Amino acid sequence: MRSDIRHVTVNAARLGYQVHSEGSGKPPAVFVHGYSGRATGDGAYPALLPALAEHFTVYAIDLRGHGASAAEIEGFSMTAVADDVGVLVRELGLVGALYIGHSFGGFTGMYCEVRHPGSFSALCLLTSGPAGGGGFAGPEAGKFLIEHGNDREALRAAFAAMYVHGGDGSANVEAALMMDLSVHRAYFPEWVRLSILDDVRRIRVPVLMLNGALDNVVPLSSLHETALALRLCKEVTFMTEGHMLPRESGGLVAREILAFWRHDVPELQAAARRPVEA
């Protein structure tokens, strides 16, 4: 499962990534972490990534300003991050890849597909940031990270509150401590005002949304609004899960993704090709 961290330069940013199951001939999947997280290194989604690698060649990417890409802070914006992903997919020659994104990574996948249509064959959004922006992670969260982004104990308490099955958020804390505070200063003002809700109506690839009813970061109502705006969307809500669903219940998430890929994607693609009855 373990692989070395590699780097590729896209849009003047040197991004880190790892490949799992390389050379296996399995279909490609791009995995992107949540805000102030990472997809590479020890402790990054320890159950989910191995489970996905049983069925896909997984490209786990650290976004600009995060993880193995933490030094890349110039020009940080949500638009730049989405464009980075679109260019990276082309640079790596990934055709027909499945996209899998957690939280901010989910929003990034939608925004990338809006700006670079056809980058992916399908999207999996795991307790995603909503297309309408904002959610609970607004100005107060930004103020907290700007003021306490270097405070290990404060971060530990904040991340632990996002877990519903007893996790302490240690891996999240270590990833957050790697970040430059300027990223928080750039991200949160934009996150509050940026809405792509009307734009995602143009997305023409199948989408899976996995939500947690106990999510204390993103309101379920805003996720459902996003699902209704997506033309080919399957929405699933787990009543016993929270925002850290991909980290706490990785096997469950991988099972849903595989079923979506094998069964729902072909059916949704076929439905999209059928003429609409008057």
C-alpha positions as CSV (number, residue, x, y, z in Angstrom):
1,M,0.0,0.0,0.0
2,R,2.7,2.5,0.9
3,S,4.3,4.5,-1.9
4,D,6.8,7.3,-2.0
5,I,5.6,10.9,-2.2
6,R,6.1,12.4,-5.7
7,H,5.7,15.9,-7.0
8,V,4.4,17.5,-10.1
9,T,4.4,21.2,-11.0
10,V,1.1,22.5,-12.2
11,N,0.0,26.2,-12.4
12,A,3.4,27.2,-10.9
13,A,2.7,25.1,-7.8
14,R,4.7,22.0,-6.9
15,L,2.1,19.5,-5.7
16,G,2.7,16.3,-3.7
17,Y,0.9,13.0,-4.4
18,Q,1.1,9.3,-3.8
19,V,0.0,6.4,-6.1
20,H,-1.4,3.2,-4.6
21,S,-1.8,0.0,-6.7
22,E,0.3,1.5,-9.5
23,G,0.8,-0.8,-12.4
24,S,-2.2,-3.0,-11.4
25,G,-4.3,-2.1,-14.4
26,K,-7.1,-1.0,-12.1
27,P,-9.2,2.1,-13.1
28,P,-7.8,5.4,-11.9
29,A,-9.3,7.3,-9.0
30,V,-8.2,10.7,-7.7
31,F,-8.5,11.2,-4.0
32,V,-8.5,14.7,-2.4
33,H,-8.5,15.5,1.3
34,G,-10.6,18.0,3.3
35,Y,-9.5,21.5,4.2
36,S,-6.5,21.6,6.6
37,G,-5.9,17.9,6.0
38,R,-3.7,15.8,3.7
39,A,-4.0,12.8,1.5
40,T,-0.4,11.6,1.7
41,G,1.8,10.2,4.4
42,D,1.1,8.2,7.5
43,G,-2.4,8.5,9.1
44,A,-4.0,9.9,5.9
45,Y,-7.4,8.1,5.7
46,P,-5.9,4.9,7.0
47,A,-8.9,2.6,6.3
48,L,-10.3,4.3,3.3
49,L,-7.2,4.5,1.0
50,P,-6.2,0.8,1.4
51,A,-9.8,-0.3,0.7
52,L,-10.0,1.9,-2.4
53,A,-6.7,0.6,-3.6
54,E,-8.1,-2.9,-3.8
55,H,-10.2,-1.8,-6.7
56,F,-8.6,1.3,-8.1
57,T,-5.2,2.8,-8.9
58,V,-5.5,5.7,-6.4
59,Y,-3.8,9.0,-6.9
60,A,-3.9,10.7,-3.5
61,I,-3.2,14.4,-3.9
62,D,-2.3,17.1,-1.4
63,L,-3.8,20.4,-2.5
64,R,-1.9,23.7,-2.7
65,G,-1.0,24.8,0.8
66,H,-1.5,21.4,2.4
67,G,0.6,18.4,3.3
68,A,3.4,17.6,0.9
69,S,2.3,20.8,-1.0
70,A,2.3,23.0,2.1
71,A,5.0,25.3,0.8
72,E,2.9,26.3,-2.2
73,I,0.9,29.2,-0.8
74,E,1.4,31.9,-3.5
75,G,-1.8,32.6,-5.4
76,F,-3.9,30.4,-3.1
77,S,-7.6,30.6,-3.9
78,M,-10.4,28.1,-4.4
79,T,-10.3,28.8,-8.1
80,A,-6.6,28.1,-8.2
81,V,-7.0,24.9,-6.3
82,A,-9.8,23.6,-8.7
83,D,-7.6,24.5,-11.7
84,D,-4.6,22.7,-10.1
85,V,-6.6,19.5,-10.0
86,G,-7.8,19.8,-13.6
87,V,-4.3,20.5,-14.9
88,L,-2.8,17.7,-12.7
89,V,-5.2,15.1,-14.2
90,R,-4.1,16.1,-17.7
91,E,-0.4,16.1,-16.7
92,L,-0.7,12.6,-15.2
93,G,-2.6,11.4,-18.3
94,L,-5.6,10.2,-16.2
95,V,-8.5,9.5,-18.6
96,G,-11.9,8.6,-17.3
97,A,-10.8,8.8,-13.7
98,L,-13.2,8.6,-10.7
99,Y,-12.9,11.6,-8.4
100,I,-13.3,11.2,-4.6
101,G,-13.1,14.2,-2.4
102,H,-13.7,14.8,1.4
103,S,-15.2,18.1,2.6
104,F,-13.4,20.9,0.8
105,G,-12.1,18.2,-1.5
106,G,-15.7,17.5,-2.5
107,F,-16.3,21.1,-3.3
108,T,-13.1,21.2,-5.2
109,G,-14.2,18.2,-7.4
110,M,-17.4,20.0,-8.3
111,Y,-15.7,23.3,-9.0
112,C,-13.0,21.5,-11.1
113,E,-15.7,19.7,-13.2
114,V,-17.5,23.1,-13.7
115,R,-14.3,24.8,-14.9
116,H,-12.8,21.8,-16.7
117,P,-15.8,19.7,-17.9
118,G,-15.0,16.0,-18.6
119,S,-12.0,15.9,-16.3
120,F,-13.6,12.9,-14.5
121,S,-16.1,10.2,-15.4
122,A,-17.9,10.5,-12.0
123,L,-17.6,12.3,-8.7
124,C,-17.8,11.0,-5.2
125,L,-18.4,13.7,-2.6
126,L,-17.8,12.7,1.0
127,T,-19.4,15.0,3.6
128,S,-18.7,17.6,1.0
129,G,-18.5,21.3,1.2
130,P,-21.9,22.5,-0.3
131,A,-22.0,24.1,-3.7
132,G,-23.7,27.1,-2.1
133,G,-20.6,27.7,0.0
134,G,-20.4,28.7,3.7
135,G,-22.0,26.1,5.9
136,F,-20.9,26.2,9.5
137,A,-17.3,26.6,8.5
138,G,-17.6,30.4,8.1
139,P,-15.9,33.5,9.6
140,E,-15.7,32.0,13.2
141,A,-13.9,28.9,11.9
142,G,-11.5,31.1,10.0
143,K,-10.9,33.4,12.9
144,F,-10.1,30.3,15.1
145,L,-7.6,28.9,12.6
146,I,-5.9,32.2,12.1
147,E,-5.5,32.8,15.8
148,H,-4.9,29.1,16.9
149,G,-3.5,27.5,13.8
150,N,-0.2,26.9,15.6
151,D,-1.7,25.8,18.9
152,R,-1.7,22.0,19.0
153,E,-4.0,21.6,22.0
154,A,-6.6,24.0,20.6
155,L,-6.6,22.3,17.3
156,R,-6.9,18.9,19.0
157,A,-10.1,19.9,20.8
158,A,-11.6,21.4,17.7
159,F,-10.9,18.4,15.5
160,A,-12.0,15.9,18.2
161,A,-15.4,17.6,18.2
162,M,-15.9,16.5,14.6
163,Y,-15.6,12.8,15.4
164,V,-18.6,10.8,16.6
165,H,-16.9,7.5,17.2
166,G,-14.2,8.6,19.6
167,G,-11.4,9.8,17.3
168,D,-9.0,12.4,18.7
169,G,-8.2,14.1,15.4
170,S,-4.4,13.6,15.9
171,A,-3.7,13.2,12.1
172,N,-5.8,16.3,11.4
173,V,-3.8,18.3,13.9
174,E,-0.5,17.3,12.4
175,A,-1.7,18.2,8.9
176,A,-3.1,21.6,10.2
177,L,0.2,22.5,11.9
178,M,2.0,22.2,8.5
179,M,-0.1,25.0,7.0
180,D,0.9,28.6,6.6
181,L,-1.6,30.9,8.3
182,S,-1.9,32.9,5.1
183,V,-3.8,30.1,3.6
184,H,-6.6,30.5,6.2
185,R,-6.6,34.2,5.6
186,A,-7.2,33.6,1.9
187,Y,-9.6,30.7,2.1
188,F,-12.3,31.7,4.6
189,P,-13.3,35.1,3.2
190,E,-13.7,33.4,-0.2
191,W,-15.5,30.4,1.1
192,V,-18.2,32.6,2.7
193,R,-19.1,34.4,-0.5
194,L,-18.4,31.8,-3.2
195,S,-21.4,29.9,-4.5
196,I,-21.3,27.6,-7.5
197,L,-24.8,26.3,-7.0
198,D,-26.1,27.5,-10.4
199,D,-22.9,26.3,-12.1
200,V,-23.1,22.7,-10.9
201,R,-26.4,22.3,-12.8
202,R,-24.1,22.0,-15.9
203,I,-22.2,19.0,-14.5
204,R,-23.0,16.1,-16.8
205,V,-21.2,13.2,-15.0
206,P,-22.8,10.9,-12.3
207,V,-22.3,12.1,-8.7
208,L,-22.4,10.2,-5.4
209,M,-23.0,12.3,-2.2
210,L,-22.3,10.6,1.1
211,N,-23.5,12.6,4.1
212,G,-23.4,12.1,7.9
213,A,-26.6,13.1,9.8
214,L,-24.4,14.1,12.8
215,D,-22.2,16.4,10.7
216,N,-21.4,19.5,12.8
217,V,-19.5,21.2,10.0
218,V,-21.8,21.2,7.0
219,P,-25.6,21.5,7.4
220,L,-27.5,18.6,5.8
221,S,-30.0,21.1,4.3
222,S,-27.2,22.7,2.2
223,L,-25.9,19.3,1.0
224,H,-29.4,18.3,0.0
225,E,-29.7,21.6,-1.9
226,T,-26.5,20.7,-3.7
227,A,-27.8,17.2,-4.5
228,L,-30.9,18.6,-6.0
229,A,-28.9,20.9,-8.3
230,L,-26.8,18.0,-9.6
231,R,-28.5,16.4,-12.7
232,L,-27.2,12.8,-12.1
233,C,-26.9,12.5,-8.4
234,K,-27.3,9.7,-5.8
235,E,-27.5,11.0,-2.3
236,V,-27.0,8.8,0.8
237,T,-27.1,9.9,4.4
238,F,-25.8,7.8,7.3
239,M,-27.7,8.5,10.5
240,T,-24.8,7.4,12.8
241,E,-22.0,9.3,11.0
242,G,-20.5,12.8,11.2
243,H,-18.2,15.0,9.2
244,M,-15.3,12.6,9.6
245,L,-17.2,9.8,7.9
246,P,-14.3,9.0,5.5
247,R,-11.8,8.8,8.3
248,E,-14.0,7.0,10.9
249,S,-15.8,4.5,8.6
250,G,-13.5,4.1,5.6
251,G,-14.6,0.6,4.8
252,L,-18.2,1.7,4.7
253,V,-17.4,4.6,2.4
254,A,-15.3,2.4,0.1
255,R,-18.2,-0.1,-0.2
256,E,-20.6,2.6,-1.2
257,I,-18.1,4.1,-3.7
258,L,-17.5,0.7,-5.3
259,A,-21.2,-0.1,-5.6
260,F,-21.7,3.4,-7.2
261,W,-18.9,2.8,-9.7
262,R,-20.0,-0.6,-10.7
263,H,-23.8,-0.2,-10.8
264,D,-25.0,3.4,-10.5
265,V,-22.6,5.1,-12.8
266,P,-23.5,3.0,-15.9
267,E,-27.2,3.3,-15.1
268,L,-27.0,7.1,-14.6
269,Q,-25.0,7.5,-17.8
270,A,-27.6,5.5,-19.7
271,A,-30.4,7.6,-18.2
272,A,-28.6,10.8,-19.3
273,R,-28.7,9.5,-22.9
274,R,-32.4,8.7,-22.9
275,P,-34.6,11.3,-24.5
276,V,-36.8,13.2,-22.0
277,E,-40.5,12.3,-22.4
278,A,-42.9,15.2,-23.0
